[in-house]
Amino acid sequence: MAFISKDFRSPGEAWVKTEEGWERLKVLECGGKRKRHSSEGTEVGSTSEGEEEESGSMPPHYHITIRCTREIAGFNGLTEAVKRLDFRRSVRDRKRFHYICAFLLLVSNKGIASLPGSAQRQLLQMVEEVASHVNDSQQHPNVLRGLALKLEHIVNQENQKCWGKPLGSTYLWQEHVARIRRIQRVASQIEIREPDPEAKPKLHELPEECVREIILCIADHRDLESAAQAWGTMAKLVSEQRIWRELTRFHFNQRQINTILELDKIKQMGETKDWKQIYHQLRRTYGVNDDYQFAEVLALCRSCCCLFWPSDGHPCIVDQSPDYKQRVEEAGGQLALAQPVPPAQFLKYFSL
């Protein structure tokens, strides 16, 4: 809560009033800025001031506690992490869109109603931002419809609890239901606009070499099968062995491929291998890493235990303390590299 006057219970945080309510200053200083309001009700900062604030703001990052010890006792808050990593504004970044949608789907499967009220509001605002982005860009309507169906299932499930309403604030739940209804309305009214009929060149006018290069960029076998059903030329190209061979080498290493090639039913193929069959055999044996579908994944800096977006960077102890790197090298160690954090691993840092 925000402490208006001095109070012995205050932790010493500086609070700022925004359009969404009171927020801690240290959260606003990290990542994108939101409009602030002065005590007179006017917005603070003109366009030039806003540009100066934006240029001087720190990149989105969030320090986490990986392991609690006797000396270090920390708590990772999902609401603060989502705000400080700027998830809501990152929805409109095409590199981060699928990562955030996968995160929202995982949280929905775990149950939004079990989260704190501030986390519920923040996550539903993110889904509403996804709906607005899909409606504006005319892309990924299936992702939005999947989230809308999941939210509808949650509403129906929660309305059956505790004599027809969920536990907690009635006003907050009514606000959530109204927001979910808006999301469902947007999802049901989206109509994909056809491109300009005079725009050139069209896909079917491209030579096969160009279409083949487009297909080679697809990393999901389901998308390949859908493309084959859409157009005869694509069906002919998708049936080529090279497409499935490159897809197999993209998802699996040579050791895994050699293990499958030693199977009797694969040896019976002779010198001409059916790479589509080999790919599906590898997929059933080892599984496919879904992290490849994300153009950008959150990273964890092992030096300072900080989550950040690789394209933005973060204020690291290695850069801020020139002696740190030297001390590590003198101790015979190596600087730890940042490791990727997929959505499922990201949720494990919080007690959900």
N, C-alpha and C positions, 0 to 999 in steps of 0.2 A: 504494500500500500504506500501511497505518497504521504509524507509527513509535511504538512503545511508550515508548522511552527517547530521550534526546537523541542525535542522530546527525548527522554532518556532511552526510549526503545529504538530510536532511529539508528540505523547502521552507518550513517554518515554519507549516504548516497545523495547525489544531486539529481533532482527530478525535473522534467520538462513536460509541459502540456503540449500534446500534439492533437491532430484531428481524430485520432483513435483513442485518446485518453492520455493519462499520465504515463510517462516512460522514463526509465533511468537514462541519464546523460551518457554514460559509458556505452550503452547499447546504441544510442543514436550516433555516436562518434565513429562507430565501426560500420562501414558499408554505406549504403544509400541513405540520404537524408530525407526525412519527412517534414512536412510543413509544421513549423512551430507557431504558437500563438502567445502573444504577450499578455500581461495581466489586463490590458484594456480590450482584449479581444481581437486586435489586429494581428495580421501575419507578420512575423519577424523576418526581415531580410528581403531586399528587392532582388531583381534578376541578377545584377552584378554580384551582390552579396552571396546569392545562392550559388553562383558559379565559383566564387572564391571558396565557399564552404565545401563544394563538391570536389574541387581540385585538391584541397588540403585534407580531405577525409582519408582515414586509414582504409586499406583494403579489407573486405569481409574476412573475418577469421574468428575462431572460438577456441580458447584454451580449455582442455578437458583434463579430468583426473582419471587416468587409466586404472590405477591401483591405489586403494586407500591403505595407508600405513599408520603407525603410531605417531609419526611426525607429520604426515600429510593426510588430512581428512577433507575430502572435497565432495561436491555433489554436482552432477551434470543436469542442468535443466533443459528440457526439450524446447520450451518456449523461447528461452534466451538464445539457445543455439540456432534455432530457425531464424530468429531476427538478426542475430549478429552475422550469420552466413548469408543474409540477404536472399533467402529462398523466394520470397514473394516477388521481388523484382526480377529474379533470375528466371522466372517462368517464361518471360519473353525473350530469353537468350536461347537460340535454337540449339546451342551446344549443351545446355543444361536442362532443356525441357523434359527429355525422356527420363533423366535421372530423378528429377523432382516428382514427376508423375509416378514413377516406380516407388518412390518413397511414400507418396500419398496413398497408393494402393496397399502397401504393406501396413501402414498405420491403420487404414480402414479395416483390413483383415483382422488386426489385433483388437479392434474395437475403439472407436473414438470416444464413446460415452464413458469409458473408464479413465480417460485422461483428465487433468485439471481443467477448469473452465477457461483459463487464458489460453491453454494449448488447443482446446477445442475451437475457440474463436479464431485463433491464428491459422489453424489447418484448414478450416472451412473458407476463410478469406483467400487462402492459396488456391483452393479448388475453384472458387469464384473467379479468381484471376486467370486460371487455366481456361475456364469457360469463355471469358472475355477475349483471351488471346486466340483461342480456336475460332471464335466467331469472326474476329478481325482478319486473321491470316488465312482462313478457309483450309486449314491443314489439321490432320490428326483428329477428325471428329470421332473416330472409334475409341480413342483414349478417353475423351470426355464422356462418351456414352457409358463406357465401362465404369468410370468413377461415379456417374449419376446413378447407375443401377445399384452400385454398392451402397451409396448413401441412402437410397430408397429402402434397401433391405435393412439398413441400420435403424431407420425411422420406424419401420414396421415392427422390428424386433424390440425396440425400446418401448414402444407404445403398449406392448403386451405385458410389461413389467409393472409391479407395484400399483395395481389397480388402474392400469391404463395410462400411466405416465412414468417416466424415468425418475430416479432419485436425483436430487440436486435442485438448483434454482429453476423455478418454473419460467421466470422471465427469460433466463438464458436459453432454455430449451426452445421456447417460442421463437426467439431470435434465430436459433440454429435451423429450425424447421422452415422459417420464412426464407432464409438464405438457401437452403437446399431446394425449396420450391423454385426459386429464381434460377438456380443452376439447371434444374430439370427442364424449365421452360426454355432456356437458351439451347440446351442440348436437343430438344425436340423440334426447335424452329430453325436449326441450321440447315441451309440449303447450299450445296456446293455450286458456285457459279461457274458456268462454262467459260473457257478462255475466249478471247477475241477471235472470231472466225477468220479474220484477216491476218492474224499473227503467223509469221513464218520464221523458221520451218516448223512443221508439226512432227510429232514423234514418228508417225508412219512414213514420213518423207525422208528420214535419215537413212543413210546406208547401213548395211548390216554390221560393218566394222564399228560404227559409233554405238549402235544398240548393244553390241556385244560388250563394249567397254562399260556401258551403263550397268549391264547385268553383272559384270564382274565386281562391281562395287557393292552388291547386295550381300549381306552377311547372314541372312536368315533363310533357311530352306523353305519355310512357309511362304515367304515373299516370292521366291523363285517359282514355286508351284502356282501361286496366284497369277504371276505374270504370264506363265505359260497358258493359262486359261483365258487370258484377256486378248491375245493376239496371236495369229498363226506364226508370224515371223519370230516372235519371242518364244513360242513353243518349240520351234526348230532349233533356236539357239540354246535354249535351256537344256535340250536333250544332248548337247555336245558334252563329251567327256571332260574337256578342259574346264568347263564351268564348275563341275562337281569336284574335279581334282584340286582346283584353286581354293574352293570352299573348304575342302578337307584339310588342306595344308594351312589354311588360315586358323582353323579352330583347334587343330591337334598337332602335337609335335611328332617328330620322325620316329621316336621310340614307340609311341602308341600306334602309329600307322603300321610299323613293321610287325607289331604283335598281331594285329588283325590280318595282315597279309600272310601270316603263317598258318591261319586256319585252313582246314581241309576244303571247306566249301569255297573259299576264295582262291585256293590253289587250283581248283578244278576249272577256273575260268581260263587258264592258260596265260599267254602273253598279253592278250587284250583284257584289261581289267574294266569292270563295271564300277566306276568311281561313285556313282550314286548309291549303289548297294554298299560299297565300302564306307561311305559317309554315314549312312543310317546305322550300319553295324557299330561304327565308332560312337555314334551318338547314343545308342542303347547301352553300350559298354561303359563309356566314360562320362556321358552327359555333355551338354554344351554350356559353356560359360556365358551367361546372359549379360555379363558386364561389357561385352564387346559392342552392345547396341548403344552404349553411352559415348557420346563424343567427348565429354569431359566428366571426370569423376572427382569427388572430393579426395583430398590427400591429407595424410597425417604426418606431420613433421616429427621425427623421432627425437630430435634434439630438444625441442621445447614443448612437445605434446600439444600441438596446435593444429586444428582442422582448418583448411583453407581451400580455395579454388586455385588450381595450378596456374591458370591464365592470369590471375591477379597477384599471386604471391602473398606473403605475409611478413610482418615484422619479426624476424627470427633472432634468437640469441646469438647465433653465429655472426650475423651482420652487425648487431648492436654492440657486441663485446669482442673487440679485436683479439683479446688475450685468450678467448675461449678455444678457438681453433688451435692455437699454439699449445695450450695446456693438454688438449686431447691428443695431439701428435706426440708430445713429450711423454705422455702416459702409455704410448704404444697402441692407442686405439685409432679408430677411423670414424670420420663424421658419418652419422647415420643418414641414409637417404629417406626421402618421403615415400610412404607406401600408399597405394590407392585404397580408398574406403568405399566399397559398394553400399547400396542402400541398406541391405540386411545387416551389414557390419556396423553401419552408422547407428542403427536403432539399438544395437547391443550396448552402446555406451550409456544408455538411459534405462531407468527402472520403470518399464511399462507393464 
